[in-house]
Amino acid sequence: MRVIVIALAIVLALCAGLLGRSHFRHASVPPSDTAPAPTAPISARVEPVTDAGTEPDEATLRRLDMARADAIEKAGGMPVVITQTGTRATLHPKVWTVHKDECHKATYPVGSWDCSLSITITLVAGDQNPLPQGERISVRRNAQGEWVLI
């Protein structure tokens, strides 16, 4: 039962985009009213995007998804709190398999793709029984033409 609750917690975190993105202001970031004005126009500061005419292949999506799980593991795992009980845990995701279900071109940002994946994953270190789950990721090509997560 705990594994199912923890699996649901990671799915919700992935869906909410909490892995790899921060929606909160860090203490080291000054308030916007004291931040210096940008010196270059916005168009000059935005990284150029290569419009991808073809969707990413399964091997690329597998590499990106496994790299994200590896980054979480290198950071010491992802701490979670089960709201109902207040139980604290640290998830250690390990992606076992990744299969691309479908990809479609996203309208924003330009050149990006939204892809649905079927993955098998474990969330506890040492667990040898991966569970299937669905995942959705957004990718695009950077200025060098390499696929990156958005």
TAVENMO-V795380 format. One record per residue. N is the residue number from 1. RES is the residue in three letters. PHI is phi in radians with two decimals (none if undefined). D_FIRST is the distance of its C-alpha to the first C-alpha in whole Angstrom. Layout:
N,RES,PHI,D_FIRST
N,RES,PHI,D_FIRST
//
This chain:
1,MET,none,0
2,ARG,-1.10,4
3,VAL,-1.10,5
4,ILE,-1.15,5
5,VAL,-1.12,6
6,ILE,-1.17,9
7,ALA,-1.09,10
8,LEU,-1.12,11
9,ALA,-1.11,13
10,ILE,-1.22,15
11,VAL,-1.10,15
12,LEU,-1.11,17
13,ALA,-1.13,19
14,LEU,-1.15,20
15,CYS,-1.14,21
16,ALA,-1.38,23
17,GLY,1.32,25
18,LEU,-1.40,24
19,LEU,-1.55,24
20,GLY,1.56,27
21,ARG,-2.26,29
22,SER,-2.02,30
23,HIS,-1.72,30
24,PHE,-2.00,31
25,ARG,-1.35,35
26,HIS,-1.39,35
27,ALA,-1.09,37
28,SER,-1.39,39
29,VAL,-1.58,40
30,PRO,-1.23,43
31,PRO,-1.03,43
32,SER,-1.10,45
33,ASP,-1.27,48
34,THR,-1.87,49
35,ALA,-1.26,48
36,PRO,-1.18,51
37,ALA,-1.23,52
38,PRO,-1.13,51
39,THR,-1.65,54
40,ALA,-1.95,53
41,PRO,-1.10,53
42,ILE,-0.99,49
43,SER,-1.09,50
44,ALA,-1.40,51
45,ARG,-1.54,48
46,VAL,-1.35,46
47,GLU,-1.15,45
48,PRO,-1.09,46
49,VAL,-2.01,44
50,THR,-1.50,45
51,ASP,-1.22,44
52,ALA,-1.51,42
53,GLY,-1.30,44
54,THR,-2.06,41
55,GLU,-1.31,37
56,PRO,-1.19,36
57,ASP,-1.46,35
58,GLU,-1.11,32
59,ALA,-1.12,32
60,THR,-1.15,33
61,LEU,-1.11,30
62,ARG,-1.09,28
63,ARG,-1.08,30
64,LEU,-1.15,29
65,ASP,-1.20,26
66,MET,-1.21,25
67,ALA,-1.13,28
68,ARG,-1.15,26
69,ALA,-1.14,23
70,ASP,-1.12,25
71,ALA,-1.13,27
72,ILE,-1.13,23
73,GLU,-1.13,23
74,LYS,-1.12,27
75,ALA,-1.43,26
76,GLY,1.67,24
77,GLY,1.66,21
78,MET,-2.01,19
79,PRO,-1.23,18
80,VAL,-2.38,16
81,VAL,-2.22,15
82,ILE,-1.41,12
83,THR,-1.01,15
84,GLN,-1.09,14
85,THR,-1.82,13
86,GLY,1.36,16
87,THR,-1.18,14
88,ARG,-1.77,15
89,ALA,-2.59,14
90,THR,-2.12,16
91,LEU,-1.52,15
92,HIS,-2.16,17
93,PRO,-1.22,17
94,LYS,-2.29,19
95,VAL,-1.51,20
96,TRP,-1.65,21
97,THR,-2.39,23
98,VAL,-2.39,24
99,HIS,-2.23,26
100,LYS,-1.37,28
101,ASP,-1.54,28
102,GLU,-2.85,30
103,CYS,-2.34,32
104,HIS,-2.45,35
105,LYS,-1.16,37
106,ALA,-1.51,36
107,THR,-1.38,39
108,TYR,-2.57,38
109,PRO,-1.23,39
110,VAL,-1.02,42
111,GLY,1.45,41
112,SER,-1.72,37
113,TRP,-2.24,35
114,ASP,-1.80,31
115,CYS,-2.14,29
116,SER,-1.74,26
117,LEU,-2.16,24
118,SER,-1.92,22
119,ILE,-2.18,20
120,THR,-2.03,18
121,ILE,-2.56,16
122,THR,-2.02,14
123,LEU,-2.03,13
124,VAL,-2.07,13
125,ALA,-1.00,17
126,GLY,1.54,18
127,ASP,-1.21,15
128,GLN,-1.88,16
129,ASN,-2.07,14
130,PRO,-1.19,15
131,LEU,-1.91,13
132,PRO,-1.35,15
133,GLN,-2.77,16
134,GLY,-1.68,19
135,GLU,-2.58,21
136,ARG,-2.21,24
137,ILE,-2.26,27
138,SER,-2.00,30
139,VAL,-2.33,33
140,ARG,-2.70,37
141,ARG,-1.62,40
142,ASN,-1.50,41
143,ALA,-1.10,45
144,GLN,-1.51,45
145,GLY,1.51,43
146,GLU,-1.60,40
147,TRP,-1.30,37
148,VAL,-2.39,35
149,LEU,-1.28,32
150,ILE,-1.63,33
//
